[in-house]
């Protein structure tokens, strides 16, 4: 939904329960994942593919016009599965030990992206390519959005050693196209999922609630 909002495209959204996926959704989503975009009678799936389609079809273009720059941006969106897995291990670790191990693994991916922010744009941002939101921003923002909720709970300071990522995250989370791309109750739903999955972070939420 980030690209839809950034490009001011009219759309309707249907939220589904991923724990109880309806049959109609499974029929149109080959991988059983969200998001799925229905365009007239055609259905598109996978976030990056949907983002590429929207960028090709609706102005203004958010991908760089330069072919080399555009290809390098695509290469960085291809890195998001590794990025997302690394962040996800922090959120969803079952034990304190696994949580701490996941935090210790983050610098490997953070350093790569910090370097990309230093070398890819040649300016101070605030977005991945500079002053304008791009598809790389849209791909990385969801993990940073979730981590912001977690960081309010754990106060790890893990991003402090990566000032460009810190500034990038702050810019993304100040952008309504990013923060408005989730349901109004997203934070509550995310917290509920942490507790339901019996994660370490979920236990911290329970302790915080008990201390109030």
trRosetta pair geometry for C-beta under 8 A, 3 or more apart (Angstrom, degrees):
i j d omega theta_ij theta_ji phi_ij phi_ji
1 4 5.1 -56 -153 41 51 118
1 5 5.9 48 152 -19 79 105
1 11 7.6 -157 -128 83 85 145
1 13 6.7 4 -96 -94 130 134
1 35 7.2 169 -32 -94 74 155
1 181 4.0 159 88 -154 105 89
1 182 7.7 168 55 -60 136 38
2 5 6.0 -63 -153 40 28 106
2 6 6.0 25 155 -19 67 112
2 51 7.9 -1 70 -105 99 112
2 137 8.0 -152 158 111 145 86
2 138 4.2 172 96 -135 140 101
2 141 6.4 120 -99 57 155 144
2 177 5.5 77 -160 150 71 93
2 178 5.9 19 -121 -98 112 53
2 181 4.6 -26 -71 -87 65 156
3 6 5.5 -54 -136 39 32 111
3 7 6.0 13 167 -2 67 112
3 9 7.9 14 125 14 72 129
3 50 7.4 174 42 124 140 89
3 51 5.0 164 -42 -126 149 76
3 54 4.5 117 136 90 135 150
3 55 6.8 -85 -150 -54 134 81
3 62 7.2 -136 -127 23 94 151
3 135 7.4 14 -86 -108 119 77
3 138 5.7 26 -54 -128 84 163
4 7 6.5 -71 -146 48 20 96
4 9 4.7 -93 -153 59 69 111
4 11 5.0 -35 -164 4 140 147
4 54 6.8 -99 -70 -133 61 153
4 181 8.0 127 52 -123 95 97
5 8 7.3 27 -174 -75 34 39
5 9 7.9 -78 -54 37 20 78
5 176 7.3 -131 160 119 133 79
5 177 4.3 167 105 -136 112 74
5 180 5.9 153 -138 88 159 110
5 181 5.8 -124 3 -83 141 87
6 62 6.7 39 125 -76 140 146
6 133 5.5 -123 -136 95 138 144
6 138 7.3 -96 -10 -80 146 121
6 177 4.2 55 -72 -146 78 151
7 54 6.4 -169 13 163 154 111
7 58 4.8 84 171 117 146 128
7 59 7.7 146 -147 97 107 27
7 60 7.3 -160 -119 38 85 58
7 62 7.6 -102 -67 -31 101 119
9 54 7.1 -102 -22 -150 158 115
9 58 5.9 -35 -78 -139 119 172
15 183 6.0 27 -86 -71 150 133
16 21 6.2 53 149 -126 132 64
16 22 6.2 -116 -140 10 122 98
16 25 5.5 46 -106 -75 168 159
16 34 7.0 175 45 -67 108 131
17 20 4.5 10 100 49 121 88
17 21 7.2 -143 85 -72 64 41
18 21 6.3 13 -141 -68 39 93
18 34 7.1 -100 -86 -1 111 116
21 25 5.2 -115 -177 80 93 128
21 26 5.6 102 127 -54 121 98
21 32 6.4 -11 -139 -159 180 93
22 25 4.9 95 65 4 80 104
22 26 7.3 -154 97 -4 43 88
23 26 5.7 -59 -148 38 36 109
23 27 6.4 41 154 -26 68 104
24 27 5.7 -52 -153 29 33 117
24 28 6.9 8 158 -2 64 108
25 28 6.4 -74 -153 45 31 94
25 29 5.7 -4 165 8 73 121
25 36 7.2 171 -153 17 82 149
26 29 6.3 -67 -120 53 28 91
26 32 6.0 5 -120 -106 81 86
28 36 5.8 101 117 -179 107 152
28 38 7.3 -15 178 -81 153 105
28 43 4.6 -125 -168 -150 107 166
28 45 7.7 163 141 -60 73 119
29 32 5.5 116 112 -93 110 21
29 33 6.2 -163 174 45 125 43
29 34 7.3 -45 -121 -75 152 49
29 36 4.9 -100 -84 -71 101 135
29 43 7.9 -111 -69 160 53 132
29 45 5.5 137 -133 -112 68 139
30 45 6.3 -179 27 54 87 159
31 45 6.5 165 24 147 102 138
31 46 7.2 69 18 -68 143 88
33 45 7.2 113 69 -176 85 112
33 46 7.6 56 80 -87 123 56
35 45 7.6 -170 100 -138 52 57
35 47 6.1 87 31 -91 97 75
35 50 6.3 -53 88 9 113 168
36 43 6.1 -6 180 -171 107 103
36 44 7.1 158 -163 81 58 49
36 45 5.1 -19 -111 -98 79 85
37 43 7.2 153 82 -158 47 53
37 44 4.5 -12 62 60 99 101
37 45 7.6 -172 23 -74 70 38
37 50 4.8 128 -4 -132 133 120
37 53 7.4 -172 77 73 149 140
37 54 7.9 -125 -138 -55 170 107
38 42 7.3 156 -157 85 54 44
38 43 5.3 -23 -102 -102 71 76
38 44 7.9 -172 -78 22 26 70
39 42 5.0 -20 68 68 89 97
39 43 7.7 173 24 -86 69 26
39 44 6.7 31 0 -6 110 109
39 53 7.9 -127 -31 150 150 139
44 49 6.1 -153 -180 119 106 106
44 50 5.1 137 121 -94 122 80
44 53 5.8 -77 -131 3 168 163
45 49 6.9 30 86 67 40 131
45 50 7.3 -29 -154 -51 8 106
46 49 4.3 60 82 17 105 114
46 50 6.6 174 85 -14 51 88
47 50 5.9 -63 -150 37 27 109
47 51 6.2 25 157 -19 66 109
47 139 6.9 132 124 -116 125 76
48 51 5.5 -52 -145 37 33 113
48 52 6.3 36 155 -21 65 103
48 77 5.2 130 -122 152 124 127
48 78 7.8 64 -123 -77 170 54
48 80 7.6 167 -62 37 120 137
48 135 7.5 82 -140 172 75 119
48 139 6.4 28 -89 -102 92 120
49 52 5.8 -51 -148 34 31 112
49 53 6.5 33 152 -20 63 105
50 53 5.7 -55 -151 35 32 113
50 54 6.4 28 155 -16 66 106
51 54 5.9 -56 -147 38 30 109
51 55 6.2 28 156 -19 65 109
51 77 7.8 -146 75 -145 144 151
51 135 5.0 124 149 -138 131 107
51 138 5.8 161 -123 97 140 142
51 139 7.2 -95 1 -65 169 89
52 55 5.8 -60 -147 38 28 110
52 56 6.4 25 156 -17 65 108
52 63 7.8 41 -123 -53 67 139
52 135 7.2 46 -74 -129 60 155
53 56 5.9 -62 -150 37 28 107
53 57 6.1 9 160 -9 66 118
54 57 6.0 -68 -140 44 28 103
54 58 5.7 -30 -178 29 69 113
55 58 7.4 -70 -113 54 17 74
55 61 5.9 72 -179 -143 89 66
55 62 5.4 -99 -120 40 114 89
55 63 5.2 87 161 -13 148 104
55 135 6.2 -51 -53 -66 151 121
61 65 6.9 94 96 -74 143 80
62 132 6.9 -156 -136 143 72 108
62 133 6.1 -36 -143 105 122 74
62 134 4.9 163 162 -128 90 49
62 135 5.7 127 107 -40 111 74
62 138 7.8 59 130 -16 152 126
63 70 5.1 54 164 -129 109 101
63 73 6.2 175 -144 84 81 152
63 134 6.6 99 -96 -158 34 98
63 135 5.7 3 -79 -5 81 123
64 69 3.7 -65 108 111 159 119
64 70 4.8 -144 68 -67 87 70
64 73 6.0 157 9 -20 106 138
64 129 6.2 -173 -66 -134 106 150
64 134 7.2 4 -39 -129 74 139
65 69 7.8 30 59 62 43 123
65 70 7.3 -87 127 -51 3 117
66 69 4.0 65 77 17 108 113
66 70 6.4 -180 85 -16 52 86
67 70 5.5 -54 -141 36 30 113
67 71 6.3 30 159 -20 65 104
68 71 5.9 -55 -149 35 29 109
68 72 6.5 26 153 -16 64 106
69 72 5.8 -56 -148 38 31 110
69 73 6.4 36 151 -21 64 104
69 129 7.5 79 176 -128 120 121
70 73 5.6 -51 -151 33 32 114
70 74 6.6 34 150 -20 64 103
71 74 5.5 -51 -151 34 35 113
71 75 6.6 40 148 -23 64 101
72 75 5.4 -46 -150 30 37 116
72 76 6.8 33 152 -15 64 101
72 120 6.5 -178 135 -133 130 108
73 76 5.8 -58 -154 37 34 107
73 77 6.6 33 150 -17 67 101
73 120 8.0 116 -80 -173 68 135
73 128 7.5 111 -125 120 96 133
73 129 7.1 -16 -93 -68 122 119
73 134 6.4 -90 -144 151 139 135
73 135 6.3 93 156 60 122 103
73 136 5.3 -115 -157 -43 88 113
74 77 5.7 -51 -148 36 36 109
74 78 6.5 42 149 -24 64 102
75 78 5.5 -51 -155 31 34 117
75 79 7.1 38 146 -26 61 99
76 79 5.4 -43 -155 22 43 116
76 80 7.9 69 147 -41 58 82
76 113 7.9 105 -154 -117 111 82
76 116 6.0 119 -111 -162 131 154
76 120 7.4 -5 -48 -93 150 161
76 128 7.4 169 111 -170 154 143
76 136 5.1 15 98 -122 123 123
76 139 7.8 149 119 69 81 142
77 80 5.8 -19 -169 -14 48 118
77 135 6.0 -26 -74 127 140 104
77 136 5.7 -123 -64 -101 83 64
77 139 4.5 168 -131 -45 87 169
78 81 7.8 -31 174 10 47 98
79 82 5.7 -53 -174 41 66 111
79 83 6.0 70 131 -24 83 108
79 112 7.4 -141 -172 123 151 135
79 113 7.7 177 115 -79 141 94
80 83 5.0 -57 -141 43 41 118
80 84 5.7 41 161 -23 75 106
80 139 4.6 -109 -71 160 151 112
80 140 6.2 -136 -109 -79 104 64
80 143 7.8 -173 -159 -13 90 132
81 84 5.8 -54 -140 38 27 109
81 85 6.3 30 159 -20 63 106
82 85 5.9 -53 -146 35 29 111
82 86 6.4 30 155 -20 62 107
82 109 6.1 -178 130 -108 99 126
83 86 6.0 -61 -155 34 27 111
83 87 6.6 17 155 -10 64 108
83 109 5.4 159 -105 177 64 139
83 113 7.0 68 -105 -55 126 137
83 140 6.4 -45 133 -121 158 89
83 143 6.0 -160 136 22 99 170
84 87 5.9 -57 -147 41 32 106
84 88 5.9 36 155 -25 67 111
84 142 7.7 14 -111 86 111 107
84 143 5.2 -138 -107 -75 67 127
85 88 5.5 -57 -143 37 28 115
85 89 6.6 35 157 -27 63 100
86 89 6.1 -50 -156 23 28 111
86 90 7.6 27 147 -16 57 100
86 102 7.5 152 -172 -169 57 85
86 105 6.1 -142 -144 116 97 106
86 106 5.9 127 162 -109 116 61
86 108 7.5 -149 -120 67 145 98
86 109 4.7 -167 16 7 169 148
87 90 5.8 -55 -165 29 42 113
87 91 6.8 35 146 -15 72 104
87 106 7.6 69 -84 -114 57 105
87 143 4.3 125 42 -165 165 113
87 146 6.9 112 149 79 126 115
87 147 5.5 -84 -152 -65 119 116
88 91 5.6 -54 -148 37 40 109
88 92 5.7 -4 169 12 75 117
88 143 7.7 -79 -45 -123 74 102
89 92 6.7 -70 -125 55 23 86
89 93 6.1 52 167 -62 62 90
89 98 7.6 -118 178 162 91 94
89 102 3.9 -166 122 -127 100 123
89 105 7.0 -2 83 60 145 137
90 93 6.5 -27 -146 -14 21 112
90 99 6.5 71 -150 -152 54 71
90 102 4.4 -174 -77 126 58 126
90 103 5.9 87 -113 -71 109 67
90 106 6.9 23 -57 -66 131 120
90 147 7.1 42 82 -116 139 95
90 150 6.4 104 126 151 110 162
90 201 7.9 66 144 -48 66 132
91 146 6.2 -25 -80 150 143 123
91 147 7.6 -108 -61 -90 102 61
91 150 5.7 -113 -98 -77 78 142
91 194 6.7 -106 176 -100 88 106
91 199 6.9 -16 146 -173 58 163
91 201 6.0 -59 -159 17 49 154
92 194 7.5 -134 -99 -119 59 72
92 197 6.1 -39 -143 123 93 149
92 199 5.2 -104 -146 -104 40 133
92 201 7.8 -55 -75 24 24 117
93 96 8.0 100 125 -101 124 11
93 98 3.8 180 -160 109 107 101
93 99 3.8 178 81 -73 148 65
93 101 7.6 152 -123 51 140 89
93 102 5.2 -139 -60 -5 129 139
93 199 6.2 90 68 -159 44 94
93 200 5.1 -18 96 15 93 120
93 201 7.4 94 50 -16 83 91
94 98 5.8 44 45 41 68 149
94 198 6.5 23 -137 110 88 88
94 199 6.1 -94 -100 -122 40 50
94 200 6.4 89 139 -33 16 85
95 98 4.6 94 55 9 83 100
95 99 6.8 -141 96 -6 43 88
95 200 5.8 48 155 -68 8 117
96 99 5.5 -55 -147 36 31 116
96 100 6.3 29 156 -17 66 106
96 200 5.3 148 -73 -137 48 137
97 100 6.0 -55 -147 37 29 107
97 101 6.3 30 153 -19 63 107
98 101 5.5 -54 -146 38 33 114
98 102 6.3 37 153 -23 65 104
98 200 7.0 178 64 -21 93 134
99 102 5.7 -54 -151 33 29 112
99 103 6.6 30 151 -19 63 103
99 154 7.9 -153 167 -117 128 147
99 200 4.4 -95 -43 66 137 154
99 201 7.0 148 -117 -44 134 81
100 103 5.6 -49 -149 33 35 113
100 104 6.5 36 151 -19 64 105
101 104 5.6 -56 -150 36 33 112
101 105 6.6 32 151 -22 64 105
102 105 5.7 -55 -151 32 34 112
102 106 7.2 54 149 -43 61 91
103 106 5.8 -34 -162 -3 38 119
103 156 5.7 -144 -138 -146 135 145
103 158 5.9 -138 -161 -79 94 139
104 107 7.6 -37 -180 9 41 102
105 108 6.0 -37 180 14 63 117
105 109 8.0 36 140 1 78 98
106 109 6.4 -70 -163 45 49 94
106 110 5.4 40 151 -21 84 118
106 158 5.5 33 83 175 151 142
107 110 5.3 -62 -129 47 34 111
107 111 5.6 40 171 -29 72 105
107 158 7.8 -129 -60 -169 75 100
107 161 7.4 -13 -110 84 106 138
108 111 6.5 -55 -152 27 16 108
108 112 7.3 12 150 -14 52 107
109 112 5.7 -55 -156 33 39 112
109 113 6.5 26 155 -10 71 107
110 113 6.1 -63 -149 43 32 103
110 114 5.9 37 154 -24 69 109
110 158 7.4 -159 -55 150 162 100
110 159 7.4 -151 -140 -110 139 62
110 161 7.8 84 124 83 140 97
110 162 4.9 -110 168 -59 114 157
110 165 6.1 -74 -156 -17 92 167
111 114 5.5 -51 -141 36 30 115
111 115 6.3 33 156 -20 62 105
111 162 7.4 -127 -82 -97 45 117
112 115 5.8 -57 -155 35 28 111
112 116 6.5 30 148 -21 63 105
113 116 5.2 -46 -147 33 39 116
113 117 6.4 42 153 -20 66 100
113 140 7.5 126 -142 -126 144 148
113 162 7.8 45 81 -170 92 141
113 165 6.0 73 105 -89 111 117
114 117 5.9 -53 -151 35 31 110
114 118 6.6 31 149 -19 62 106
114 162 4.5 -117 -83 -146 129 102
114 164 5.3 127 -145 54 73 112
114 165 5.4 -68 -83 -28 82 106
115 118 5.5 -56 -151 35 34 113
115 119 6.0 2 162 2 69 116
116 119 6.3 -73 -136 50 26 92
116 120 5.0 14 178 -18 72 123
116 128 7.8 -14 130 -154 109 98
117 120 6.7 -40 -101 34 19 103
117 121 6.8 -12 -161 10 50 116
117 125 7.3 -4 -165 -71 105 117
117 128 6.8 -98 -105 -133 79 61
117 164 4.0 163 104 146 139 133
117 165 6.7 -171 -6 -64 153 61
117 168 6.1 -107 -114 -51 145 139
118 164 6.2 -131 -58 -43 76 167
119 122 7.9 14 -174 -58 30 67
120 128 6.8 -17 94 169 136 83
120 129 7.1 -76 129 -101 105 59
121 125 6.6 70 105 -78 165 59
121 128 6.6 -178 -63 150 124 43
121 129 5.3 168 -110 -151 102 29
121 130 5.2 170 -165 -57 116 72
123 130 4.9 43 60 -116 136 95
123 131 7.7 -43 114 -33 148 79
125 128 7.6 31 -122 -50 93 13
125 130 6.4 -155 -130 -134 25 25
125 131 7.6 122 152 -74 34 41
125 164 7.6 156 -39 -157 136 86
125 167 6.4 146 50 122 157 117
125 168 6.3 -131 -130 -91 153 76
125 171 6.4 -151 148 -21 126 165
126 131 7.4 58 19 -116 65 43
126 167 6.4 -124 -144 149 90 96
126 168 6.7 162 170 -109 73 48
126 170 7.8 -87 -169 82 129 85
126 171 3.5 167 146 -101 128 155
127 130 6.3 -8 62 67 86 28
127 131 6.9 30 25 140 103 5
127 132 6.3 -91 49 83 145 28
127 133 5.3 -155 -112 -95 157 41
127 134 6.2 138 144 8 129 87
127 137 5.0 -40 -157 -71 106 140
127 168 7.3 90 -132 -139 30 86
127 171 6.3 -137 -70 123 60 141
127 172 7.6 103 -112 -73 78 80
128 134 5.5 -96 58 51 110 117
128 136 4.2 -82 73 88 173 125
128 137 5.1 -151 -6 -56 109 81
128 140 7.6 120 -68 24 129 134
128 168 7.1 59 -73 -140 63 127
129 132 6.6 -30 79 64 110 81
129 134 4.8 66 5 -21 123 147
129 136 7.2 124 -33 35 92 124
133 137 5.1 -108 -154 66 74 152
133 138 7.2 77 170 -48 105 88
133 175 6.7 121 -83 -155 131 158
133 177 6.5 24 -131 64 175 149
134 137 5.3 110 55 5 61 101
134 138 7.4 -121 108 -2 38 91
135 138 5.4 -52 -149 37 40 114
135 139 6.3 42 153 -24 68 105
136 139 5.7 -56 -150 34 32 112
136 140 6.4 12 161 -5 67 111
137 140 6.4 -71 -145 44 26 97
137 141 5.9 40 161 -45 66 109
137 168 7.9 -144 -116 -174 90 102
137 172 6.1 -173 -167 -102 100 110
137 178 7.9 -89 152 -78 102 120
138 141 6.0 -41 -137 13 25 120
138 178 7.9 -152 -113 -96 59 85
140 143 6.2 -63 -171 40 56 107
140 144 6.2 45 142 -15 83 113
140 172 7.7 -108 94 -93 92 164
141 144 5.6 -67 -148 44 36 109
141 145 5.9 42 157 -29 73 106
141 172 4.7 -159 -116 -177 100 135
141 173 7.9 165 -154 -64 94 63
141 178 4.8 -120 -176 -133 145 118
142 145 5.4 -52 -145 32 31 116
142 146 6.6 26 159 -13 65 103
143 146 6.0 -56 -150 39 31 106
143 147 6.1 30 154 -19 66 110
144 147 5.5 -54 -141 39 32 112
144 148 6.5 45 154 -32 63 98
144 168 7.8 -113 -109 111 163 90
144 169 4.5 -153 -167 -124 132 98
144 172 5.9 70 87 77 143 143
144 173 6.9 -124 127 -50 108 105
145 148 5.9 -49 -159 20 28 115
145 149 7.6 25 147 -13 58 98
145 172 7.5 -105 -61 125 84 114
145 173 6.4 155 -102 -98 71 96
145 178 6.6 -168 -75 164 124 106
145 179 7.2 169 -125 -98 120 61
145 182 7.4 162 149 -21 152 139
146 149 5.9 -53 -164 31 41 109
146 150 6.6 34 145 -14 70 106
146 190 6.4 -165 -128 -146 91 144
147 150 5.3 -56 -148 41 42 112
147 151 5.9 45 153 -26 73 104
147 169 7.8 -69 76 -138 117 140
148 151 5.7 -49 -140 34 29 112
148 152 6.8 37 154 -23 59 100
148 169 7.0 166 -70 172 107 119
148 173 5.9 100 -67 -102 162 153
149 152 5.9 -52 -159 27 32 114
149 153 7.1 22 147 -12 61 108
149 187 6.0 178 -110 -133 134 91
149 190 6.1 76 90 105 169 145
149 191 7.5 -125 169 -62 134 87
150 153 5.6 -67 -162 38 39 110
150 154 5.9 -3 160 8 78 114
150 201 5.9 -50 -130 -132 97 147
151 154 6.3 -68 -125 53 32 85
151 155 6.8 88 180 -84 64 30
151 156 6.3 -91 -123 28 79 89
151 158 7.8 -123 -107 30 109 93
151 159 7.5 -25 -106 5 150 118
152 155 7.8 16 -161 -61 15 71
153 201 6.1 86 103 -155 150 94
153 204 5.4 109 170 115 117 133
153 205 6.7 -42 -128 -71 139 75
153 208 7.1 -103 -135 -35 91 150
154 201 7.0 -65 -51 -112 115 95
154 204 6.9 10 -78 167 77 177
157 160 4.5 -14 180 -7 87 127
158 161 7.4 -54 180 24 42 99
159 162 5.4 -77 -159 55 58 99
159 165 5.7 -124 -150 100 99 109
159 166 4.7 132 147 -82 111 88
159 169 6.7 -40 -154 13 157 151
160 163 7.8 13 -175 -74 39 67
160 166 6.8 56 -100 -73 33 143
162 165 4.0 8 130 29 118 117
162 166 6.1 145 93 -23 70 87
163 166 5.3 -52 -143 36 35 117
163 167 6.2 33 159 -16 68 104
164 167 5.9 -51 -145 39 31 107
164 168 6.1 35 152 -21 63 108
165 168 5.3 -54 -142 39 33 115
165 169 6.0 37 156 -22 67 104
166 169 5.9 -54 -148 35 26 110
166 170 6.5 27 153 -19 62 106
167 170 5.6 -52 -148 35 33 113
167 171 6.4 33 153 -19 65 105
168 171 5.8 -56 -151 35 30 110
168 172 6.3 27 154 -17 65 107
169 172 5.8 -56 -145 38 31 110
169 173 6.1 16 161 -8 67 113
170 173 6.2 -65 -142 45 25 101
170 174 6.3 21 157 -18 62 113
171 174 5.9 -65 -149 38 28 108
171 175 6.7 34 151 -32 63 107
172 175 5.7 -56 -156 21 34 116
172 178 5.1 111 173 -77 77 170
173 178 6.4 -99 -96 103 34 138
173 179 6.3 78 -159 -66 56 107
174 179 7.9 1 -123 -21 6 128
175 178 4.5 74 79 8 97 107
175 179 6.9 154 80 -1 50 88
176 179 5.9 -61 -127 52 37 96
176 180 4.8 24 175 -10 75 123
177 180 6.6 -45 -111 47 13 102
177 181 6.6 32 159 -49 49 108
178 181 6.0 -56 -161 5 24 117
179 182 7.5 -65 -176 27 38 97
182 186 3.8 28 142 -72 126 156
183 186 4.9 140 62 -58 72 83
183 189 6.9 44 70 3 125 145
185 188 4.7 -50 -176 47 85 116
185 189 5.5 89 122 -28 89 101
186 189 5.6 -61 -144 40 31 110
186 190 6.0 33 158 -22 68 106
187 190 5.7 -53 -146 35 29 112
187 191 6.4 28 155 -15 63 106
188 191 5.8 -56 -149 39 30 110
188 192 6.2 32 152 -21 65 107
189 192 5.5 -51 -146 35 31 114
189 193 6.4 35 153 -22 63 103
190 193 5.7 -52 -151 32 31 112
190 194 6.7 34 150 -21 63 102
191 194 5.6 -51 -152 30 35 114
191 195 6.7 29 153 -13 66 104
191 202 7.6 132 -173 -115 59 74
191 205 5.6 147 -160 -131 104 159
192 195 5.8 -58 -152 39 34 108
192 196 6.0 34 152 -22 69 110
193 196 5.5 -52 -138 38 32 112
193 197 6.1 21 163 -10 66 111
194 197 6.3 -65 -146 44 23 102
194 199 4.8 -78 -165 46 74 126
194 201 5.0 -71 -163 93 135 101
194 202 3.7 -180 135 -72 83 90
194 205 6.4 106 94 -2 129 140
195 198 7.4 28 177 -76 37 37
195 199 7.6 -82 -72 34 21 84
195 202 3.9 163 -84 -159 44 118
195 205 6.2 -91 -66 71 103 131
195 206 6.7 115 -117 -53 112 101
196 202 7.5 -143 19 -123 38 153
197 202 6.7 166 62 -29 74 148
198 202 6.4 -121 -135 69 16 143
198 203 7.8 38 -167 -50 56 95
199 202 4.3 105 56 1 79 104
199 203 7.2 -138 98 -5 48 81
200 203 5.7 -52 -156 31 36 112
200 204 6.8 38 146 -20 64 101
201 204 5.4 -49 -153 32 39 115
201 205 6.7 45 148 -22 65 98
202 205 5.5 -47 -153 30 37 114
202 206 6.7 39 149 -19 65 101
203 206 5.5 -48 -152 33 38 114
203 207 6.5 39 150 -19 66 103
204 207 5.6 -52 -147 37 35 112
204 208 6.3 37 153 -21 66 104
205 208 5.7 -53 -147 35 31 111
205 209 6.4 31 154 -19 64 106
206 209 5.8 -56 -149 36 30 110
206 210 6.3 29 153 -20 65 108
207 210 5.7 -55 -146 36 31 112
207 211 6.3 28 155 -20 64 109
208 211 5.8 -59 -149 35 30 110
208 212 7.0 43 151 -37 61 97
209 212 5.9 -43 -159 9 35 116
